[in-house]
Amino acid sequence: MMNACCRKRLNKLTAKTGKDITFFVCDKCGRINIKGYNNVKEEPSLKVLFVGLGSIGKRHLFNVKQLFPEALIACLRSDRSKEVDDDLITFYDIKKALKFKPDAVFITNPTKLHLRSAFKFVSAGCSVFVEKPVSTSSRRVEELLLLATERKVKVMVGFNMRFNKVVNFVKNVLDDGLIGFPRCFRASVGQWLPDWHPGEDYSVGYAAKKCLGGGALLTLIHELDYVYWLCGGFSLVNSFTGKISDLNIDVEDVVELTGRFKRGIVSVHLDYLSKPIHRTLSVTCSNGRLEADLINNSCTVFYGNGSKAVYNFSSVKRNDMYLDEVKEFFKTIKEDKKVNNKDVVEVMKMVDKIKKGGLK
């Protein structure tokens, strides 16, 4: 029989799974029961919670459903007026979401809330996937990672460009020394902000608002991360951040920075201004160079003898890298793999320096 606790202290939730089923999650014991059954429902093999369901949250949700169709999935939301996915158990109270006792939590709310949310769930013993960036600064990031180690749970930050097929091809070329060792990296990304989400008011999105952790530096932080990864780390030399357009935003729309690594220099450009969208990477090496187009998924390698080779990755779909990073996250949990978050800390420290040194 359903225990008294579950009868008196239930948080009633509805999810549609082909037919109407009413789930109950006990506020006290966290167990899941189904209305109409006399016995307690067997615990699902995997419980996943999403904190926030914006565009990137919905992408991760889609991928989790594809990978784990048997998973019981819930979401924690702050706005009751927003449309709710009928397939999801929905919480509006973090205390009740914690009672759900998820095996994995995806933090996909606005950037400003990432760190606070991550602390809540890591403290409760949950492994968390935090969408990039982990926070708006490096403050308390190391503390979060230490807490995860103490709680024996995983923290992974969603730097999906590390799973991009072209970026990984570039890394293999450099690691194998096919064109010598790298001397110069130049990464550039830009897109006209109003074009990001057609049909939506760009000025109210998180990318446009300082209070939500927006701005080109944090929103387009991928380039800092993957270049840091490719060259084995670099130190900041100089930077410029500013708003140079008439966009209705209160954050920077352009970032330009230079840095030094062991054998050469780094240059990174980020903007909300470019029409059409572009995302490119060029690397000059001691015996050749390469140029990668990360929008059209191609890379041209120029060899020191004057020859060149064009590599196309036309079969690659944009969602592939997001799917691969979700696979890796669950693999770290299942196999108890160590997550190397050293670069996460160093990139966030670089963000701090850029914010302090950027010309206004």
WOLIN-V34372 format. One record per pair of residues at least 12 apart in sequence whose ideal C-beta (glycine too) atoms are under 8 Angstrom apart, sorted by the first residue. I is the first residue (numbers start at 0). J is the second residue. Records with the same first field share a line. If there is no record, write none. Layout:
I: J / J
This chain:
0: 37 / 38
1: 32 / 36 / 37 / 39
2: 28 / 39
4: 25 / 27 / 28
5: 23 / 25 / 28 / 30 / 32 / 39
8: 25 / 26 / 27
9: 23 / 24 / 25 / 26 / 32
10: 23 / 24 / 25 / 26 / 90 / 95 / 98
11: 23
12: 24 / 73 / 88 / 89 / 90
14: 85 / 86 / 87 / 88
15: 85 / 86
16: 86
20: 33 / 34
21: 33 / 34 / 35
22: 34 / 88
24: 88 / 95 / 98 / 99
25: 98
26: 95 / 98
27: 98
29: 98 / 99 / 100
30: 42
31: 43 / 71
43: 69 / 70 / 71
44: 69 / 70
45: 67 / 69 / 70 / 71 / 102 / 103
46: 70 / 71 / 72 / 73 / 99 / 100 / 101 / 102 / 103
47: 63 / 67 / 70 / 71 / 72 / 73 / 101 / 102 / 103 / 104 / 105
48: 72 / 73 / 74 / 75 / 96 / 99 / 101 / 103 / 104 / 105 / 120 / 125
49: 72 / 73 / 74 / 75 / 87 / 104 / 105 / 107
50: 74 / 75 / 96 / 104 / 105 / 106 / 107 / 108 / 116 / 120
51: 74 / 75 / 76 / 77 / 106 / 107 / 108 / 109 / 112
52: 74 / 76 / 81 / 84 / 107
53: 107 / 108 / 109 / 205
54: 196
55: 107 / 130 / 157
56: 74 / 105 / 107 / 108 / 130
58: 318 / 321
59: 105 / 107 / 128 / 130 / 157 / 321 / 325
60: 72 / 74 / 84 / 105
62: 318 / 321 / 322 / 325
63: 105 / 325
64: 86
65: 322
66: 322 / 325 / 326 / 329
67: 329
71: 88
72: 86 / 87 / 88
73: 87 / 88 / 89 / 90 / 96 / 99 / 101
74: 87 / 88 / 89 / 90
75: 90 / 91 / 93 / 96
76: 89 / 90 / 91
77: 91 / 108
79: 91
93: 119
97: 119 / 120 / 123
100: 125
101: 120 / 125
102: 125 / 126 / 332
103: 125 / 126 / 127 / 128 / 328 / 329 / 332
104: 120 / 125 / 126 / 127 / 128
105: 127 / 128 / 130
106: 120 / 127 / 128 / 129 / 130
107: 130
109: 205 / 211 / 212
110: 132 / 134 / 135 / 205 / 211 / 212 / 213 / 217 / 218
111: 135 / 205 / 210 / 211 / 212
112: 212
113: 129 / 130 / 132 / 133 / 134 / 212
114: 133 / 134 / 135 / 139 / 140 / 143
117: 129 / 133 / 143 / 154
118: 139 / 143 / 146
121: 143 / 146 / 147 / 150 / 152 / 154
122: 146 / 150
124: 150 / 151 / 152
125: 152
126: 147 / 152 / 153 / 154 / 328 / 331 / 332
127: 147 / 152 / 153 / 154 / 155
128: 155 / 156 / 157 / 325 / 328
129: 154 / 155 / 156 / 157
130: 156 / 157
131: 156 / 157 / 158 / 159 / 220 / 221 / 224
132: 156 / 212 / 217 / 220 / 346 / 347 / 350
133: 156 / 343 / 347
134: 212 / 347
135: 212 / 217 / 350
136: 347 / 350 / 351 / 354
137: 344 / 347 / 348 / 350 / 351
140: 343 / 344 / 347
141: 344
144: 340 / 343 / 344
153: 328 / 331 / 332 / 336 / 338
154: 338 / 340
155: 324 / 327 / 328 / 331 / 338 / 340
156: 340 / 343
157: 324
158: 221 / 224 / 225 / 324 / 343
159: 221 / 320 / 321 / 324
160: 221 / 222 / 224 / 225 / 293 / 320
161: 224 / 225 / 228 / 324
162: 319 / 320 / 321 / 323 / 324 / 327
163: 225 / 293 / 320
164: 296 / 312 / 315 / 319 / 320
165: 291 / 292 / 293 / 296 / 297 / 298 / 312 / 315
166: 225 / 229 / 280 / 291 / 293
168: 291 / 298 / 310 / 312
169: 229 / 280 / 282 / 289 / 291 / 298
170: 228 / 229
172: 289 / 298 / 300
173: 229 / 282 / 284
177: 287 / 300 / 302
178: 284 / 285 / 286 / 287 / 288 / 289 / 300 / 301 / 302 / 303
179: 284 / 285 / 286 / 287 / 303
180: 262 / 284 / 285
181: 229 / 230 / 262 / 263 / 282 / 283 / 284 / 285
182: 262 / 263 / 264 / 283 / 284 / 285
183: 263 / 264 / 265 / 266 / 281 / 282 / 283
184: 226 / 229 / 230 / 260 / 263 / 264 / 265 / 266 / 280 / 281 / 282
185: 265 / 266 / 267 / 268 / 279 / 280 / 281 / 282
186: 222 / 225 / 226 / 265 / 266 / 267 / 268 / 279 / 280
187: 222 / 267 / 268 / 269 / 277 / 278 / 279 / 280
188: 219 / 221 / 222 / 268 / 269 / 270 / 277 / 278 / 279 / 293
189: 268 / 269 / 270 / 271 / 272 / 273 / 276 / 277 / 278
190: 270 / 271 / 273 / 275 / 276 / 277
191: 271 / 272 / 273 / 274 / 276
192: 206 / 207 / 246 / 248 / 252 / 271 / 272
193: 246
194: 274 / 276
201: 246 / 247 / 248
202: 246 / 247 / 248
205: 218
206: 218 / 248 / 250 / 271
207: 246 / 247 / 248 / 249 / 250
208: 248 / 249 / 250
209: 249 / 250
213: 248 / 250
214: 240 / 250 / 251
215: 240 / 250 / 251 / 252 / 253 / 254 / 269 / 270 / 271
216: 240 / 251 / 254 / 269 / 350 / 353 / 354 / 357
217: 350
219: 254 / 269 / 270
220: 346 / 350
222: 267 / 268 / 269
223: 256 / 267 / 346 / 349 / 350
224: 342 / 346
226: 265 / 267 / 280
227: 342 / 345 / 346 / 349
228: 342
229: 282
230: 260 / 261 / 263 / 265
231: 260 / 261
232: 260 / 342 / 345
233: 258 / 259 / 260 / 265
234: 258 / 259 / 260
235: 256 / 257 / 258 / 349 / 352 / 353 / 356
236: 256 / 257 / 258 / 259 / 264
237: 256 / 257 / 356
238: 254 / 255 / 256 / 257 / 352 / 353 / 356 / 357
239: 253 / 254 / 255 / 256 / 357 / 358
240: 253 / 254 / 255 / 353 / 354 / 357 / 358 / 359
241: 253 / 357 / 358 / 359
243: 272
244: 271 / 272
246: 271
248: 271
251: 357
252: 270 / 271 / 272
253: 268 / 269 / 270 / 271 / 272
254: 267 / 268 / 269 / 270 / 353 / 357
255: 267 / 268 / 269
256: 353
263: 283
276: 294
277: 294
278: 292 / 293 / 294
279: 291 / 292 / 293
280: 293
286: 302 / 303
287: 300 / 301 / 302 / 303
288: 300 / 301
289: 301
296: 311 / 312 / 313 / 315
297: 309 / 310 / 311 / 312
298: 310 / 312
